Amino acid sequence: MTPPDARIPMLDVDEARAAAARVGVPEGMADLSVFKVLLRHEDLAARVNGLLHQLLWNGALDARLRELIIMRIGWRQGSMYEWTQHWRVARMLEISEDDLVAVRDWKDSDRFDRADRAVLAATDETLGQGAISGRTWSEIEATVPDEQARLEVVIAIANWSMFAQLLRSLEVPLEEGVDPWPPDGAVPAPAQNPVVSELDA
């Protein structure tokens, strides 16, 4: 079955690859639904890809901590695409299914160490209050000793929050044949409820 289109229609794969080649975006990224949309604005797509490349492949932050941040954002923000895509990334990094499922209710789980809990708390605080509290920042300083990695905690939360909003607002579909919300199809509340227009308030 062909996936539904996004609010800004996706380029077909050949168009996306050609656009990606013009601005230095890797072909593998061009095959993703999100970049088939973003590559309608080639310069923007190139800059978005640059930040992703830095954080994913050249980052100072431990990959496990980064993926816990992303999965928590995907769940709290109700981003099917983000949760589903990064489930696969996290599993390739050998983060266990049990750990990923526990991200849904991390405060009640005993699967996370002090650093895990610090970045998950930072994620929730930023999503809910717009910033990281002093207490949580002290925990990050204690458990993420590298200054560049601490900076990436903040940037990762901001970046993948932006992606969650972009993916939902543009209704970017999963790639063909990809099952949503692994491993069990459970859907968080934000993804179940339609967004209410402020124009009707």
PyMOL commands that set and color helices and strands:
alter all, ss='L'
color gray80, all
select helices_A, chain A and resi 13-23+27-30+33-38+42-57+63-76+80-92+97-108+114-129+134-143+147-169+189-192+198-200
alter helices_A, ss='H'
color red, helices_A
deselect
rebuild
show_as cartoon
